[in-house]
Amino acid sequence: MSHRFLSRSRPPTTALTDVTCRFPAGKVTAIVGPSGCGKSTLLLIMRGLVKASQGEVKFLYGDGKGGLAPGAPPRMATVWQSFNLLPWRTVADNVAFGLELAGMGAEERRAKAMDAIKAVELAGFENHYPGQLSGGMRQRVGLARGLVMAPDILFLDEPFGALDAQTRLYLQEQLSTLVEASAKTVILITHSIEEAIFLGDHVVVMTARPGRVAATLDVDLARPRGIDVQNDKRFGELFSEIYGLLRDEVRKSMLN
Ligand SMILES: Nc1ncnc2c1ncn2[C@@H]1O[C@H](COP(=O)(O)OP(=O)(O)OP(=O)(O)O)[C@@H](O)[C@H]1O
């Protein structure tokens, strides 16, 4: 698939060229790449918000396995980089927003929202407003809003990008546990090589813009993974391999 942004006032920008990748069901695929290489564009295309200039995205329909009804399209949810909480709605009402749009009754959506709020350890804050929460808590509300939809595919765009290092580590651990418990298909966009290895089953490494897939690596580290997996020799090897692939691309992206 390729994508070029056209503009009346500026020359066209080729964001992606000949990107071919597979995202295996029930696995976490992390996408890393230099800034501006087209990661978010790829996500927008996969979510159907931007139409690729060339090529297409195919989702495999349910075969009755993995909780997917036969022949049913996968349910999808996205946790966006700017988690876009509605400031005038409480945490519970923010989390339940998608269910409300889907027409679910008040009682049921409140119960589902509370389950998701508990899963991200925010019980007790359900009646708070976003303005009363820390950045890490708001990020967890964003995550709960994705989880509450019980998606078959969860897209995460830099879910912890704006957080301090300790909060980020803690949320990565929480997410790892949630993902392992749910066996969902997760597509994670991140700038962090450590995050990609810690959370991913596969890591797709992209080149500088126009983004292509430089390599796809399997993360052959056992699950469940705690953050101490970072001390594993294999973790270090994967880090070096990915950084080796990215190093020149990052330099190129700085000259782009
Ligand atoms: N709507 C748009 N119109 C024109 N160009 C765009 C548009 N959206 C993105 N681009 C350009 O396409 C390229 C890819 O952008 P994209 O946001 O997908 O990259 P990214 O890898 O997600 O970046 P980052 O890691 O910094 O978030 C960039 O050069 C960007 O400036």
PDBQT file of the ligand as one rigid body, heavy atoms in Angstrom, charges set to zero:
ROOT
HETATM    1  N1  LIG A 301      -2.973  15.618   6.332  1.00  0.00    +0.000 N 
HETATM    2  C1  LIG A 301      -1.725  15.680   5.894  1.00  0.00    +0.000 A 
HETATM    3  N2  LIG A 301      -1.409  16.447   4.826  1.00  0.00    +0.000 NA
HETATM    4  C2  LIG A 301      -0.152  16.514   4.345  1.00  0.00    +0.000 A 
HETATM    5  N3  LIG A 301       0.877  15.825   4.871  1.00  0.00    +0.000 NA
HETATM    6  C3  LIG A 301       0.622  15.054   5.944  1.00  0.00    +0.000 A 
HETATM    7  C4  LIG A 301      -0.670  14.929   6.512  1.00  0.00    +0.000 A 
HETATM    8  N4  LIG A 301      -0.618  14.081   7.561  1.00  0.00    +0.000 NA
HETATM    9  C5  LIG A 301       0.666  13.691   7.646  1.00  0.00    +0.000 A 
HETATM   10  N5  LIG A 301       1.402  14.253   6.681  1.00  0.00    +0.000 N 
HETATM   11  C6  LIG A 301       2.843  14.047   6.418  1.00  0.00    +0.000 C 
HETATM   12  O1  LIG A 301       3.020  12.660   6.151  1.00  0.00    +0.000 OA
HETATM   13  C7  LIG A 301       4.215  12.208   6.767  1.00  0.00    +0.000 C 
HETATM   14  C8  LIG A 301       3.889  11.053   7.723  1.00  0.00    +0.000 C 
HETATM   15  O2  LIG A 301       3.171  11.577   8.836  1.00  0.00    +0.000 OA
HETATM   16  P1  LIG A 301       2.723  10.649  10.055  1.00  0.00    +0.000 P 
HETATM   17  O3  LIG A 301       2.042  11.537  11.046  1.00  0.00    +0.000 OA
HETATM   18  O4  LIG A 301       1.962   9.492   9.534  1.00  0.00    +0.000 OA
HETATM   19  O5  LIG A 301       4.128  10.149  10.613  1.00  0.00    +0.000 OA
HETATM   20  P2  LIG A 301       4.470   9.432  11.996  1.00  0.00    +0.000 P 
HETATM   21  O6  LIG A 301       5.451   8.369  11.684  1.00  0.00    +0.000 OA
HETATM   22  O7  LIG A 301       3.208   9.020  12.688  1.00  0.00    +0.000 OA
HETATM   23  O8  LIG A 301       5.156  10.639  12.780  1.00  0.00    +0.000 OA
HETATM   24  P3  LIG A 301       5.410  10.800  14.352  1.00  0.00    +0.000 P 
HETATM   25  O9  LIG A 301       6.215   9.615  14.777  1.00  0.00    +0.000 OA
HETATM   26  O10 LIG A 301       6.221  12.067  14.430  1.00  0.00    +0.000 OA
HETATM   27  O11 LIG A 301       4.067  10.897  15.020  1.00  0.00    +0.000 OA
HETATM   28  C9  LIG A 301       4.841  13.418   7.453  1.00  0.00    +0.000 C 
HETATM   29  O12 LIG A 301       5.804  13.974   6.606  1.00  0.00    +0.000 OA
HETATM   30  C10 LIG A 301       3.685  14.356   7.641  1.00  0.00    +0.000 C 
HETATM   31  O13 LIG A 301       4.119  15.704   7.642  1.00  0.00    +0.000 OA
ENDROOT
TORSDOF 0
